[in-house]
Amino acid sequence: MSELNLSRRQLLRLSGASVAGSLFLAACGKQSNVEQSSNIASAGTVPPTTALPEAEVNDIVLLRTAASLEYNAIDTYELALEAGLLSGDYAKYADAVKRFRDDHREHADAVNKLVVALGGKAHTCANTRIKTTYLDPAVALITEGDNPDAARDTIALAHALENIAAQTYQGVVGSLSSPKLRADAMRIGQDEARHAVVLAQVLNPGHAAVPQTVDAATGRNNIASVPTAFGSLANVFLTIGAPNTDGVKTNLILSTPSLNSFVYEFVSC
């Protein structure tokens, strides 16, 4: 028999496969006539989607975002005080931390009053994205059991957070619609900058902490009270946590809120 000829058994096998394939295709063709389940998406169908709310960036959104950062600062200072993170040589700064916390409470109230006056809803909790992206990882590093510099790292985190707050107010000034709102924002922003100056002196005391200086050993910029003639809007670098086997701490990069971390009018606590 030629190799091209098929045995009766092979023909039956092919016929069976063809019939099964035809039934499968017929079943697929009839899917459109069958009532679809609302729970399980069928092949070839797209489940319904819910449109996202409109996300306009306006004065209310910018101010609600600023208010959320105030609560980030409040929560961070509360944690530092309640967890006893300011120990040893840094315990004496507890009163300053309480003062800064209270300042942020006043700032939050002031900003939310502006929000309400504009017809918006006050935002009275921390910025979730800033917390989960920056603050939670930082606190985890600081509170590691083998971190010998937990107290200093706490001050360093506070310094970074104050800079982010100051930069946020400086950044939104050009986007706020009225001179009065811009003036109100800058009055609060300058308080955040003053906090950062005090904390910079704690971390890098003496006149060397006022202008920018460079660490001779690492080549990195030291923490400075006045790093530039005008406030910087660059990322804030934070080095904290227990050193690794090479004696190197973890570097974190913090930045001001952006479109994905703005507190839009549909965001609630």
N, C-alpha and C positions, 0 to 999 in steps of 0.2 A: 504493500500500500504506500502511496506517495505520502511524504511528510506533510503535504498540504491538505490531505483528506482528513476529516474529523471522524472519530468513532461515534457510534450511536450514543454512548454514555456522555461524551463531551458535548454533543449537540443538546441532549436533555439538560445538561448542567447550564449551558449558555441560555437556553430557553427559559429556565427557571429564574436565572439572574435578570433577564430582560423583563420578565413579568413583574418581578419584585421592584425593579427600577421604575417601571411604568406606574405601578401602584403608588410608589413614593412620590413621583412627580405629580400624579393626579391628586394625591392628598395635599401636596403643597399648593396646587392650583386652587383648591377649594377653601384654603385658609381664609380668603377674603369674605366667604359667605358664612363663616362660623363666628358666633358671638365671642368677642375677645374678653379675656379675664382682665379685671381691673387691678389684679395683684401681680400677675406674672406677664411680663412683656413677651410677645410672640416674636419669632424670627422675622426680621424685616420691618419691624415697627419701632417707632421712637416714642418712649414714654413722655407724657406731658411735662412741661417745665414751667416753673414759676418765674416770672420776670423780676429782675432785681429792682429795688426801689431807686427812684431818681437820686443821684448823688451830686448835687450842686455844692461847690465849695464857695461859701459866702461868709459874711461876718459872723453869723451865728456858729457855723461849723468851726471856723478858726478859733473863736473864743471858747467854745466847748472843748476843743482839743487842748487849748492852754489850761483850762480848768482841770482836765484829766491828768495833766502832768503835775499839777499842784498836789493832787491826791496820791500820785506815785511817790512824790517826795514825802508827804505826810506819812504814808504807810511805811516807807523805808526808815524814816527816823523813829517811828513807833517801834518797829521791829528791833532797831539797834538798842533802844532803851529797854524794852521788855525782855529781850534775850540776853542782856548784859554783855553786849559785844564791845562796849567801850571799857576796857579793863587796863590795868597797869598804868603806864604813863598817860594813857588817853582817857582815863576815867574823869580827869578834871575838865574835859570838854563836854561832859554830859549837859551842863546848864546851857551851853551854846547850842547844842543839838535841840534841846527843848525850845529855845528861843526861835531857832530856824523852823522847827515844826509849827510853832504857833504863827510865825510869819506866813507860812504856806497856807494855813487855815484861813488867815485874813485875805490872802491873795485869792484863794478859791472862792470865798464869799463875794469878793469885789468883782471878779470876772463873771460869776454866775448872775450877779445883779445886772451887769451889762447885757448878758444873754437874754434875761427875762425882759429887760427894757426894750430889746429888739424884737420881742415876740416869740423867743425861743424857750426851750425847756432847760432848766438848770441841769448840769451834769455833775453828780456828786460822788463819783467813784473814779478809781484809777484807770488809766489807759491800758486796756487788756493786752494789746499787742506789744506795747513798750514793756509791760511787766513780764510777759512770757518770753519775749525775744532777748531782752537785756537784763532785767533785774533778777528774775528767778535764777538764771544761770550764775549771775554774779554772787547772789546770796548763797547759793549752793557751794561755790568755790570758797567763799569766806568762812563758812561754817563747817568746812571739813575738819574732822577731828585732829588731823595732824598739821593744821595750818598754824604756824607759829606767829603769824602776823595778822591775825584776825582783826584786832583792834585798829591797826593802821589801815588795813584793807577796807574796813568799814568807812573810815574817813575818806579814803580814796574814792569809794563808790559815791559817797555824798558829794564830793567835789565834782565828779563826772556828771552826776545828776543835776547839780546846780548849773553847770555849764550848759547842759542840754536845755534846761529851762530858759536860761538867759538867751541862748541862741534861738529858741523857738519864738520868744517874744520879738526878738530883733528881726527874725525872718518873716513874721506875719505883718510887720508894720507897713510894708509896701503894698500889702494886699487888702488891708482894712480900708473901708470906703470913706471914712470921715476923719478929719484932723483930730477930733476929740477922742475917737477910739484909738487912734495911733498914739496920742499922748498918754492915754490911760495904760495902754499896753507897755509903753516904754518906762513908765513910772514903776510898774511891777517888775519889768525886766531888769532895771537897774538894781533892784533889791536882790534879785537872784545873782547878779554879777558880784554884788558886795559879799554875799554868802560865799561865793566861790573864792574870792580874794582871801577871806578869813581862813578858809579850809586849806588854801594853797600855802599860807604861812605856817599852818600846823604841819603840813607834809614836808615843806621845804623852807624852814625858818630862816630869818635874816633878810638882809637887803637883796641877797642873790635871788630871792623868790619873787621880787617885783618884776624885773625885766626877764626876758627869756634867756636861759643859760643851757649849756650842754654838759651832760655827764661825761667826764673824761674817760671813764672805764667802758661805758656802753655805747657812747656816741649818740645817745638819745637825748631829746630835749627834756630838761627838768620841768616839773610842775611850776608854773609861773603865775603870779597874780595878774600881770598885765602882759600876756603873750604877744599882743600886737597893738598897734595904735588904735584900732577899732576892733570890736568883738569879732572873733572868727566864727564862721559858719561851717567849718570843716568838721569831719568826724572827730569824736573824742575817744582817745585810746586809754584803756584801763588795764593795768597789769596787777593781778591779784591772785590769791590762792596759794596753796602749799607748793613749794618748789618741787620739780621733778628730779630724777636721778642726776641730771646735769646742773641742778640748781637754778633752773629757769621756771619762772611763774607763767601762768596762762595770760595771754593777751586777748582782750575783748575790744570790740569796736562799737561805739554807740553813735547813733545819729538822730537828728531831730525827726519828728513825725512827718510822714509823707502821705500820699493819697491812700495807701492801704492801712494807715493807722490814724487817719483823721476821725474825729467823733462826729459823724454825720447826724442829721436831725432824726434819722430813724434808729440810731443806736441808743440803747438804754442801759442802765446799770443792772 
